[in-house]
Structure formats: C-alpha cells, structure tokens
Amino acid sequence: MAQGFELPEGYTFLLEQSSDKNFSQIKNIYKGPDLATYISGLPDGTFYYRVKIIEQHNQKESQWSSHLQARVEHFSLEFALTLCAMGALVFLLTVAVIVVGVRTTNFS
C-alpha cells in the first residue's frame, strides 16, 4: 500500500491467498478495513495474494489487484538447533566471565 493511503469509511478490503497464480483454489485471508495484516504458520511453498475493495453499503466491488507472489522457505531443524546451541554456549561463557571477574575483583 502507498504510504498515507486511507480507506474511506464504509469500505473493506478482501485479501485472498492461493497456491497457484490462477487462483483456482482460494482461501480468504482477511476481510476488513485495516491497511496491513500478518500471516503466519505457512508451510514451505509459493503463495499468491490479491486484494480488492468492497463498498459495504451497496456491495460494489473493485477489480482484483495484480497478484503478489510470496515464497516461504523455512530453515532446517538442524540449523535452528545449531543456532540455539551456539546461543546457549555464548550465554554460558558470558556467565562464566562475569563470575570469574567478580571472584577476582573480590579477592583483590
């Protein structure tokens, strides 16, 4: 969306998601006046999105927007666990440095 865009009162957005760009199988993701939405929990793959504006009073609808393609790729579990282990190691080393520093300072 363009910065500063405001939707007039009485209008809503309809956001659709599909796994193919022809939108043969659709899932309604959001319907409402907000200018942004958050989508999570998607599996790996390519997803397509489109949006249109609906006037609530007489149910007039705009044309669909151009589709937007989003590709979801998750890190492997092995990589995530490696990062977690590295973080734990850094934490433990930091605690050890602090403890040794405090003991050294107290004995001096």
Protein Blocks (a to p, Z undefined) as FASTA:
>chain_A
ZZhiacdehiacdddddfbfklmaccdfbgcjbfbdcdehiacdddddddddddfklopa
cddddddddddddddfklmmmmmmmmmmmmmmmmmmmmmmmmmmmmZZ
